[in-house]
Amino acid sequence: MKVIDVDSLPSEPLQALRELSRAGTELEALLREQVAEARSQGATWEEIGESLGMSRQSAWEYYTRDVRQILDEAAADGEELSEEEALRIATEEVAQIRRRRRRGRP
């Protein structure tokens, strides 16, 4: 099954590239949403990586890159996380651990 119908692309190459680029951007957003949803349901980075055909480490690095960049920039600027933001991050991590334990995963 093909996701992109090649026959429906514009015949002009530059226009086809624009369409493909738009579709790629849309696909990337959908992938990120599904990764976030999988994580919220307790999926491990190993499972996500396997689903995407990459290693656990590669999946983690790619899909946490934006958050890590924001945190690195904030640290470089001497900014601190608000208490609310730190609590939210900690709560999400604890919830992930609890879900994995309920499923019998470390």
Phi, psi and omega in degrees: 000127177265140178277325181253126176275100184301325181293340181269356177288149175301147181286336179282120186304318182292323177292321177297320177297320177298316179296316179295321178296317178298316179296322178296320178296317178296316179297317179300317178297318179295320177299314180298320178298316182291324176297315179298318179295317178300316179296319181293337178267006174097006178295143178275164176295330177296315179295319180295313178302316179299318180296330182265358180074033178219173180285163176302314182297317180296317179298313181299313181299317184290314187271357173247003183306314183297315181294317179297323179295316179299315180295318179297317179295319179296319179294320180294327179276359180079010179281151176245154174293143174292159179300321180297315180293317179297319179294320179297314180297314180297318179297318178297318180294317179297318178299320178299315181297316180297318180297317179296319180295321178296329179273003179079022179255150176291000000 
